[in-house]
Every structure is written in C-alpha cells, then in structure tokens.
Amino acid sequence: MQIHGLLTSFVIAGFLLVSMATYTLNFSNHSASQSLASSTKNRLDFISELLEFEMKKIGYTKNGIIQDSPIVYADSNQIVFEADINNDGINDQIKWHYDRSSPVTSTENPKDFNLYRTQRTLPDSTVIEEATMPASVTRLKFTFYDEDQNELSSPVFDPDDIESIQVYLMLESLGAVDGKYEVTLWEKTIYPINLSL
C-alpha cells in the first residue's frame, strides 16, 4: 500500500512540475510578446506623429502660403513637399522615402525596409537633417486624392491636383516570439489645409 501511495505522489508531483514549467514558459512567451508589441507601438507612434505633423503643414509658411506648387513629387512610396516646418520663416523641403530596395540588416525581421526623411532649406537646398527612421517599417503607402476624392495614379502627374493624402503605415517587431512578429498599423487621411486654399 505504501508503494502505491508513493507512486501516486510521484505521478502527481510530476504532473505539477510539468504544469508549472508549461505555465512559466507560456508566461515568459507572453511577456516577451508584450514587450515587443509595446516597443513596436512606440516606434509607430514616433513615426506617425512626425509624418502627420509635417504633412498637415504642406504649403505653410510663416508669412503666407508657398506660391509655387508645395508638393514637388508624389508616388506610393515617396513624397517631397515644401513647408516652413520649424515656423522660423525659412521654407524647407521635406522628403519621406520608403526604400523597398534597402532592407534593414540590423534586425531579424526579413520584411523591414528603410524609411528615410530628409530636410533641406530653400532656396539653396542645403541638407540640414537626414535621418533613417527607427527600424521595423514593413509597409508604407501613400495614396493621393483630388478635390472630389478621386484617387490619383502613382506617380502623380500633376501634384497640384492633390487635396488629401492617405497614409498606410505598418511596423513589425524587430524580433519574433515563436516565429511570429508583432504587428502595429496606422492609417489616416490627412487634409493639408494649404492645399485647398
């Protein structure tokens, strides 16, 4: 009878040990996944807030609206526009470029590519800032609409036709948990006020 009780105790202890190990592993994976999701969301917030802030200012100058076409070039992966970004009376040219030919090599994620932002002063085009945005951008798409909300083909033949810009931005985590990357999305249509004046 004692051997039977001892065997039963060992079996129950084994089940408890396996259950605790499984719980610890699941908790650890969940914690890692949450950490990656939070980090990815922070990078998404940084990029989306900067994009939205700058795109709302397309055509803005401290002294009035930019006379010439404020959008210089526009396609699904790139936009170049003019605005007084720093509100200092000096017009800037801002370029956002998602380069699908330039994969990020510093992360595990094979799907992330570089997103570049360049700021030049006008009229001399002196580069005052060139930056690569934080890694893990796996998709960026600009879609352009005219005043009747008709989608314009890319690249946009006449940027003066643009009245609004839809931005679709997707980031994935730098690393994977159990082979899965955490995904965060941001999609917004921006109506730069100076384009409709």
SVG drawing of the C-alpha trace seen along z (x, -y; Angstrom):
<svg xmlns="http://www.w3.org/2000/svg" viewBox="-16 -87 40 89">
<polyline fill="none" stroke="black" stroke-width="0.4" points="0.0,0.0 2.8,-2.4 4.4,-1.8 1.1,-2.6 0.9,-5.9 4.5,-6.7 4.0,-6.1 0.8,-8.2 2.7,-11.0 5.5,-10.9 3.0,-10.9 1.1,-13.9 4.4,-15.7 5.4,-15.1 2.2,-16.5 2.5,-19.6 6.1,-20.1 5.2,-19.8 2.2,-22.2 4.4,-24.7 7.1,-24.5 4.4,-25.0 2.9,-27.9 6.3,-29.5 7.1,-29.1 3.8,-30.5 4.1,-33.4 7.6,-34.1 6.5,-34.0 3.5,-36.3 5.9,-38.7 8.3,-38.8 5.4,-39.2 4.0,-42.1 7.4,-43.8 7.9,-43.5 4.4,-44.9 5.0,-47.8 8.3,-48.6 6.9,-48.4 3.9,-50.6 6.3,-53.3 8.2,-53.3 4.9,-53.5 3.8,-56.5 7.0,-58.3 6.9,-58.0 3.2,-58.5 3.1,-61.7 6.1,-63.2 4.5,-62.3 1.1,-63.7 2.6,-66.9 4.7,-67.6 2.1,-66.7 -0.5,-68.9 2.0,-71.8 2.4,-71.2 2.4,-74.6 2.6,-76.5 4.9,-79.5 5.1,-81.9 4.5,-84.7 1.7,-83.1 1.2,-80.2 4.1,-79.0 3.4,-80.5 4.6,-77.6 3.3,-74.0 4.0,-72.9 4.1,-69.2 7.1,-68.6 6.8,-64.9 4.4,-62.2 4.2,-58.4 3.1,-55.5 6.5,-55.2 7.7,-58.8 6.5,-62.4 8.5,-65.6 6.9,-68.8 7.7,-72.4 6.7,-73.9 8.1,-76.1 8.4,-73.1 10.1,-75.0 7.9,-78.1 11.1,-80.2 10.3,-82.0 12.6,-79.7 11.0,-77.3 12.1,-73.7 11.8,-70.8 10.9,-67.6 11.3,-64.2 9.8,-61.0 11.1,-57.9 10.3,-54.3 13.0,-52.4 12.0,-48.8 15.4,-48.2 17.1,-48.8 16.3,-46.1 17.3,-46.6 20.1,-44.3 20.3,-45.0 17.1,-43.1 15.9,-39.5 12.8,-40.6 13.3,-39.9 10.4,-42.1 11.5,-45.5 12.9,-48.2 14.4,-51.7 12.3,-54.8 14.2,-57.9 13.4,-61.5 15.4,-64.4 15.0,-68.1 16.6,-70.8 16.5,-74.6 15.2,-76.5 16.2,-78.0 19.8,-76.7 18.8,-73.1 21.3,-72.7 20.6,-69.5 20.0,-70.2 18.8,-66.8 19.0,-63.3 17.5,-60.5 16.7,-56.9 13.5,-56.3 13.6,-53.5 13.7,-50.1 10.8,-47.7 8.8,-49.5 7.3,-46.7 4.9,-48.8 4.3,-52.4 2.0,-53.5 0.8,-57.0 -2.4,-57.3 -3.3,-60.7 -6.8,-62.2 -8.1,-65.2 -10.7,-67.6 -13.5,-65.2 -11.8,-62.4 -10.9,-60.6 -7.7,-58.5 -4.8,-59.8 -2.5,-57.4 1.0,-56.9 3.3,-58.7 1.1,-61.7 1.4,-63.5 0.3,-66.9 0.9,-67.3 -1.2,-70.4 -4.2,-68.1 -3.6,-66.6 -6.1,-67.7 -5.7,-64.9 -3.2,-62.1 -3.9,-58.7 -1.0,-57.2 -0.9,-53.5 2.0,-52.5 2.8,-49.1 5.5,-48.1 6.5,-44.7 8.6,-43.8 12.4,-43.6 12.4,-40.0 9.9,-37.1 8.4,-35.1 7.6,-31.5 8.2,-32.6 5.6,-35.4 6.3,-39.1 4.1,-41.7 2.3,-44.0 1.1,-47.5 -0.8,-49.6 -1.6,-53.3 -3.8,-54.6 -5.0,-58.1 -6.2,-60.5 -4.5,-63.9 -6.1,-67.1 -3.3,-69.7 -5.2,-73.0 -3.0,-74.9 -3.7,-72.6 -7.4,-73.5 -6.9,-77.3"/>
</svg>
